[in-house]
Amino acid sequence: MIRWIRWGIAAVCIAGIAMTVTVERVSFGELGFGLIACVVLAAVMGLMLAPDITGAFANFFIDGIMGGTAPSVKPPPRTHSVARALRMQGRYGEAIEEYQRVLEASPKDAEAQRAIADICAEKLGSYERAVQEFTKLLAMELAPGEKAAVLNRLADLYEHFLGAPVFAANSLREILSKWPGTVMAHNATERLARLAERHPEIGKLAT
């Protein structure tokens, strides 16, 4: 009830000012000191009592009286905070949707893409989709160590969850081909050897 009373008071004040300005049809440069003071007073009262009505009056004043266009209010940029909160609550499907909205606004956001892939692999058990999401992540701008980590994740998914050791070997070989002579390549070589022991069908692996 108090809220409606406040709205009513603010509406009466602002409507009176609006009618005065409309009847007189004066431009902004011709407004007298008293009228300006009334407008300021009404704006202050409106902000205190009913800010939504004040906003509507501001749009009316700019569009109808001054001949301008009220600036549109842009929605705040998508951030990771909402998606993280949903993820922590176990609402994984909604978290993925929110991360996808982040990617729509920022297509190069590797953190959002990685989060989607992780949720699919670790929380939903959607391993085929996880492979797809990690593959999308590989196409983004990542440091060599980050890309090697993604290829190792793909190797894990292929071998342990999708029963595709050949594809796992291919992911590890990609590390060898892209960063030869590095620690990443050394680790991939060791993984390839262990993979060949578990899956003879891979055959002799060139290292």
C-alpha positions as CSV (number, residue, x, y, z in Angstrom):
1,M,0.0,0.0,0.0
2,I,2.8,2.4,0.9
3,R,4.4,1.7,-2.4
4,W,1.2,2.7,-4.3
5,I,0.9,5.9,-2.3
6,R,4.4,6.9,-3.2
7,W,3.8,6.2,-6.8
8,G,0.6,8.2,-6.7
9,I,2.4,11.2,-5.1
10,A,5.2,11.1,-7.6
11,A,2.8,10.6,-10.6
12,V,0.7,13.7,-9.6
13,C,3.8,15.8,-9.3
14,I,5.4,14.7,-12.5
15,A,2.1,14.8,-14.4
16,G,1.6,18.4,-13.4
17,I,5.0,19.4,-14.7
18,A,4.5,17.4,-17.9
19,M,1.1,19.1,-18.6
20,T,2.7,22.5,-18.0
21,V,5.5,21.9,-20.4
22,T,3.2,20.3,-23.0
23,V,0.7,23.2,-22.9
24,E,3.4,25.9,-23.1
25,R,5.3,24.0,-25.9
26,V,8.5,25.7,-24.9
27,S,11.9,24.6,-26.0
28,F,14.7,23.8,-23.5
29,G,16.4,27.1,-24.2
30,E,13.2,29.0,-23.3
31,L,12.5,27.3,-20.0
32,G,12.4,29.8,-17.1
33,F,14.2,29.4,-13.9
34,G,11.0,28.5,-12.0
35,L,10.1,25.7,-14.4
36,I,13.6,24.3,-14.3
37,A,13.4,24.3,-10.5
38,C,10.1,22.4,-10.7
39,V,11.5,19.9,-13.1
40,V,14.5,19.3,-10.8
41,L,12.2,19.0,-7.8
42,A,9.9,16.6,-9.5
43,A,12.9,14.5,-10.6
44,V,14.3,14.3,-7.1
45,M,10.9,13.4,-5.7
46,G,10.4,10.8,-8.4
47,L,13.8,9.2,-7.7
48,M,13.0,9.0,-4.0
49,L,9.4,7.8,-4.3
50,A,9.0,6.0,-7.6
51,P,12.2,5.7,-9.8
52,D,10.4,3.7,-12.5
53,I,7.9,6.5,-13.1
54,T,10.7,9.0,-13.1
55,G,12.4,7.0,-15.9
56,A,9.2,7.1,-18.0
57,F,8.9,10.8,-17.5
58,A,12.5,11.3,-18.5
59,N,11.9,9.5,-21.8
60,F,8.8,11.6,-22.4
61,F,10.7,14.8,-21.7
62,I,13.6,13.9,-24.0
63,D,11.5,12.5,-26.9
64,G,8.4,14.8,-26.8
65,I,9.8,18.1,-25.6
66,M,13.5,18.3,-26.6
67,G,13.1,16.3,-29.8
68,G,15.8,13.9,-28.9
69,T,15.9,10.2,-28.4
70,A,16.4,8.7,-24.9
71,P,19.5,6.5,-24.8
72,S,18.7,2.8,-24.6
73,V,19.9,0.9,-21.6
74,K,22.1,-1.9,-22.7
75,P,22.0,-5.1,-20.7
76,P,25.1,-5.8,-18.6
77,P,27.7,-8.1,-20.4
78,R,27.5,-11.8,-19.7
79,T,29.9,-12.9,-17.1
80,H,30.9,-16.3,-15.6
81,S,29.4,-15.6,-12.2
82,V,25.9,-16.9,-12.9
83,A,27.2,-20.0,-14.7
84,R,29.6,-20.8,-11.9
85,A,26.8,-20.4,-9.3
86,L,24.6,-22.8,-11.3
87,R,27.4,-25.2,-11.6
88,M,28.1,-25.2,-7.9
89,Q,24.4,-25.8,-7.3
90,G,24.5,-28.9,-9.5
91,R,22.3,-27.3,-12.1
92,Y,24.6,-28.4,-14.9
93,G,22.3,-28.1,-17.9
94,E,21.5,-24.5,-16.9
95,A,25.1,-23.8,-16.3
96,I,26.0,-24.9,-19.8
97,E,23.2,-22.7,-21.3
98,E,24.6,-19.7,-19.4
99,Y,28.2,-20.5,-20.6
100,Q,26.8,-20.7,-24.1
101,R,25.3,-17.2,-23.7
102,V,28.7,-16.0,-22.6
103,L,30.2,-17.5,-25.8
104,E,27.6,-15.8,-27.9
105,A,28.7,-12.5,-26.5
106,S,32.4,-13.4,-26.5
107,P,33.1,-16.2,-29.0
108,K,36.8,-16.4,-28.0
109,D,36.2,-17.0,-24.3
110,A,38.2,-20.1,-23.8
111,E,37.4,-20.4,-20.1
112,A,33.6,-20.7,-20.9
113,Q,34.3,-23.3,-23.6
114,R,36.5,-25.3,-21.2
115,A,33.9,-25.2,-18.6
116,I,31.3,-26.6,-20.9
117,A,33.6,-29.4,-21.9
118,D,34.5,-30.2,-18.3
119,I,30.8,-30.3,-17.2
120,C,30.0,-32.7,-20.1
121,A,32.9,-35.0,-19.2
122,E,32.9,-34.9,-15.4
123,K,29.3,-34.2,-14.4
124,L,27.0,-35.3,-17.1
125,G,28.9,-38.3,-18.5
126,S,28.3,-37.0,-22.0
127,Y,31.6,-38.2,-23.4
128,E,30.9,-37.8,-27.1
129,R,29.8,-34.2,-26.6
130,A,32.8,-33.6,-24.3
131,V,35.0,-34.6,-27.2
132,Q,33.2,-32.1,-29.4
133,E,33.5,-29.3,-26.9
134,F,37.2,-30.0,-26.2
135,T,37.8,-30.0,-30.0
136,K,36.2,-26.6,-30.2
137,L,38.5,-25.5,-27.4
138,L,41.5,-26.6,-29.4
139,A,40.5,-24.2,-32.2
140,M,40.7,-21.2,-29.8
141,E,43.8,-19.2,-28.9
142,L,45.6,-21.2,-26.2
143,A,49.1,-21.4,-25.0
144,P,51.0,-24.6,-26.0
145,G,50.8,-26.1,-22.6
146,E,47.0,-25.5,-22.5
147,K,46.6,-27.2,-25.9
148,A,48.7,-30.1,-24.8
149,A,46.5,-30.5,-21.7
150,V,43.4,-30.5,-23.9
151,L,44.9,-33.2,-26.2
152,N,45.7,-35.3,-23.1
153,R,42.1,-34.9,-22.0
154,L,40.9,-36.1,-25.4
155,A,43.2,-39.1,-25.2
156,D,41.7,-40.0,-21.8
157,L,38.2,-39.7,-23.1
158,Y,38.9,-41.8,-26.2
159,E,40.6,-44.6,-24.4
160,H,38.8,-44.9,-21.1
161,F,35.3,-43.8,-21.9
162,L,34.7,-44.2,-25.7
163,G,36.8,-47.3,-26.3
164,A,38.7,-45.7,-29.1
165,P,42.4,-46.2,-28.3
166,V,43.4,-45.4,-31.9
167,F,42.0,-41.9,-31.5
168,A,43.7,-41.6,-28.2
169,A,47.0,-42.4,-29.9
170,N,46.3,-39.8,-32.5
171,S,45.7,-37.1,-29.9
172,L,49.1,-38.0,-28.3
173,R,50.9,-38.0,-31.6
174,E,49.6,-34.6,-32.3
175,I,51.5,-33.4,-29.2
176,L,54.6,-35.0,-30.6
177,S,54.2,-33.4,-34.0
178,K,53.5,-29.9,-32.7
179,W,56.0,-29.6,-29.9
180,P,58.9,-32.0,-30.5
181,G,61.7,-32.0,-28.0
182,T,59.6,-30.5,-25.2
183,V,58.6,-31.9,-21.9
184,M,55.1,-32.2,-23.3
185,A,56.4,-34.4,-26.1
186,H,58.4,-36.5,-23.7
187,N,55.3,-37.1,-21.6
188,A,53.2,-37.9,-24.7
189,T,55.9,-40.5,-25.8
190,E,55.6,-42.3,-22.4
191,R,51.8,-42.3,-22.6
192,L,51.9,-43.7,-26.1
193,A,54.2,-46.5,-25.0
194,R,51.8,-47.4,-22.1
195,L,48.8,-47.1,-24.4
196,A,50.5,-49.6,-26.9
197,E,51.0,-52.1,-24.1
198,R,47.3,-52.0,-23.2
199,H,46.1,-52.0,-26.8
200,P,48.4,-54.0,-29.1
201,E,46.1,-53.2,-32.0
202,I,47.7,-49.8,-32.1
203,G,50.9,-51.4,-33.4
204,K,54.4,-50.1,-33.2
205,L,54.3,-46.4,-32.6
206,A,56.9,-44.1,-34.1
207,T,58.4,-41.8,-31.6
